[in-house]
């Protein structure tokens, strides 16, 4: 499965994972700076794909505050400062949480 992002006029990039990983909600893209600590007051874009039945995700930033996001058509997106993790309830499997930057 793949996510396709338009990164500039006439340009797109693809991020793909095997279906087994994507079905666990592991398919997300974080447009982050190269350094682990971004510039203050900057925002980074996080976009992800989740399985059917997931209605919201919580994105936690470096400040430890979680932001609940609605999921629409299995996709979520948020511009936020230094996203650290995403968490949600996986139908039939329980809660999961993934770090944004390993």
C-alpha positions as a Markdown table, in Angstrom:
| # | Residue | x | y | z |
|---|---|---|---|---|
| 1 | Unk | 0.0 | 0.0 | 0.0 |
| 2 | Unk | 1.2 | 3.5 | -0.7 |
| 3 | Unk | 0.7 | 7.1 | 0.2 |
| 4 | Unk | 1.3 | 9.6 | -2.6 |
| 5 | Unk | 2.0 | 13.2 | -1.6 |
| 6 | Unk | 2.2 | 16.1 | -4.0 |
| 7 | Unk | 5.4 | 17.8 | -2.8 |
| 8 | Unk | 5.6 | 20.6 | -5.4 |
| 9 | Unk | 3.9 | 21.7 | -8.6 |
| 10 | Unk | 4.0 | 18.7 | -10.9 |
| 11 | Unk | 6.0 | 16.6 | -8.4 |
| 12 | Unk | 4.9 | 13.7 | -6.2 |
| 13 | Unk | 6.6 | 11.3 | -3.9 |
| 14 | Unk | 5.4 | 7.8 | -2.9 |
| 15 | Unk | 5.8 | 6.1 | 0.5 |
| 16 | Unk | 4.9 | 2.4 | 0.5 |
| 17 | Unk | 4.8 | -0.5 | 3.0 |
| 18 | Unk | 3.8 | -4.2 | 2.7 |
| 19 | Unk | 0.0 | -4.6 | 3.2 |
| 20 | Unk | 0.5 | -6.4 | 6.5 |
| 21 | Unk | 2.3 | -3.4 | 8.0 |
| 22 | Unk | -0.1 | -0.8 | 6.4 |
| 23 | Unk | -3.0 | -2.8 | 7.9 |
| 24 | Unk | -1.5 | -2.1 | 11.3 |
| 25 | Unk | -1.5 | 1.6 | 10.8 |
| 26 | Unk | 2.2 | 1.9 | 10.2 |
| 27 | Unk | 2.0 | 3.8 | 6.9 |
| 28 | Unk | 2.6 | 7.4 | 7.8 |
| 29 | Unk | 4.8 | 10.1 | 6.4 |
| 30 | Unk | 6.3 | 12.9 | 8.5 |
| 31 | Unk | 7.9 | 15.8 | 6.7 |
| 32 | Unk | 10.6 | 16.5 | 9.2 |
| 33 | Unk | 13.8 | 18.5 | 9.2 |
| 34 | Unk | 17.1 | 16.6 | 9.1 |
| 35 | Unk | 17.9 | 17.7 | 12.7 |
| 36 | Unk | 16.2 | 16.0 | 15.6 |
| 37 | Unk | 15.2 | 19.4 | 17.0 |
| 38 | Unk | 13.3 | 21.7 | 14.5 |
| 39 | Unk | 13.4 | 25.4 | 14.6 |
| 40 | Unk | 11.1 | 26.9 | 17.2 |
| 41 | Unk | 7.6 | 27.9 | 16.0 |
| 42 | Unk | 8.0 | 25.7 | 12.9 |
| 43 | Unk | 5.6 | 23.1 | 11.9 |
| 44 | Unk | 6.1 | 19.7 | 10.4 |
| 45 | Unk | 3.5 | 17.8 | 8.4 |
| 46 | Unk | 2.3 | 14.3 | 9.4 |
| 47 | Unk | 0.1 | 12.3 | 7.1 |
| 48 | Unk | -1.0 | 8.7 | 7.8 |
| 49 | Unk | -3.2 | 5.9 | 6.5 |
| 50 | Unk | -5.2 | 3.7 | 9.0 |
| 51 | Unk | -7.4 | 0.6 | 8.6 |
| 52 | Unk | -11.2 | 0.7 | 8.4 |
| 53 | Unk | -12.9 | 1.3 | 11.7 |
| 54 | Unk | -10.3 | 3.8 | 13.0 |
| 55 | Unk | -12.2 | 7.1 | 13.6 |
| 56 | Unk | -9.5 | 9.2 | 15.3 |
| 57 | Unk | -5.8 | 9.2 | 16.1 |
| 58 | Unk | -3.8 | 11.1 | 18.8 |
| 59 | Unk | -0.6 | 12.8 | 17.7 |
| 60 | Unk | 1.7 | 13.6 | 20.6 |
| 61 | Unk | 4.3 | 16.3 | 20.2 |
| 62 | Unk | 7.7 | 16.9 | 21.9 |
| 63 | Unk | 5.9 | 18.8 | 24.6 |
| 64 | Unk | 4.0 | 15.6 | 25.6 |
| 65 | Unk | 0.6 | 17.1 | 24.6 |
| 66 | Unk | -1.7 | 14.9 | 22.6 |
| 67 | Unk | -3.8 | 16.2 | 19.8 |
| 68 | Unk | -6.8 | 14.2 | 18.8 |
| 69 | Unk | -7.4 | 14.1 | 15.0 |
| 70 | Unk | -10.4 | 13.0 | 13.0 |
| 71 | Unk | -9.8 | 10.3 | 10.4 |
| 72 | Unk | -11.5 | 10.8 | 7.0 |
| 73 | Unk | -11.5 | 8.2 | 4.3 |
| 74 | Unk | -8.8 | 6.3 | 6.4 |
| 75 | Unk | -6.4 | 9.3 | 6.3 |
| 76 | Unk | -5.3 | 11.7 | 8.9 |
| 77 | Unk | -3.1 | 14.8 | 8.6 |
| 78 | Unk | -1.8 | 17.5 | 10.9 |
| 79 | Unk | 0.8 | 20.2 | 10.8 |
| 80 | Unk | 2.4 | 20.3 | 14.2 |
| 81 | Unk | 5.7 | 21.1 | 15.9 |
| 82 | Unk | 8.0 | 18.1 | 16.5 |
| 83 | Unk | 5.5 | 15.2 | 16.3 |
| 84 | Unk | 6.8 | 12.3 | 18.4 |
| 85 | Unk | 4.2 | 9.6 | 18.2 |
| 86 | Unk | 0.8 | 8.6 | 16.8 |
| 87 | Unk | -1.7 | 6.4 | 18.7 |
| 88 | Unk | -5.1 | 4.9 | 18.0 |
| 89 | Unk | -7.4 | 2.0 | 18.7 |
| 90 | Unk | -7.0 | -0.8 | 16.1 |
| 91 | Unk | -10.4 | -2.5 | 15.7 |
| 92 | Unk | -10.3 | -6.0 | 17.1 |
| 93 | Unk | -6.7 | -5.7 | 18.2 |
| 94 | Unk | -6.6 | -2.9 | 20.8 |
| 95 | Unk | -4.5 | 0.3 | 21.2 |
| 96 | Unk | -1.3 | 0.8 | 19.3 |
| 97 | Unk | 1.3 | 3.6 | 19.3 |
| 98 | Unk | 4.1 | 4.3 | 16.9 |
| 99 | Unk | 7.1 | 6.6 | 17.2 |
| 100 | Unk | 7.4 | 9.1 | 14.4 |
| 101 | Unk | 11.2 | 9.2 | 14.3 |
| 102 | Unk | 13.0 | 6.0 | 15.3 |
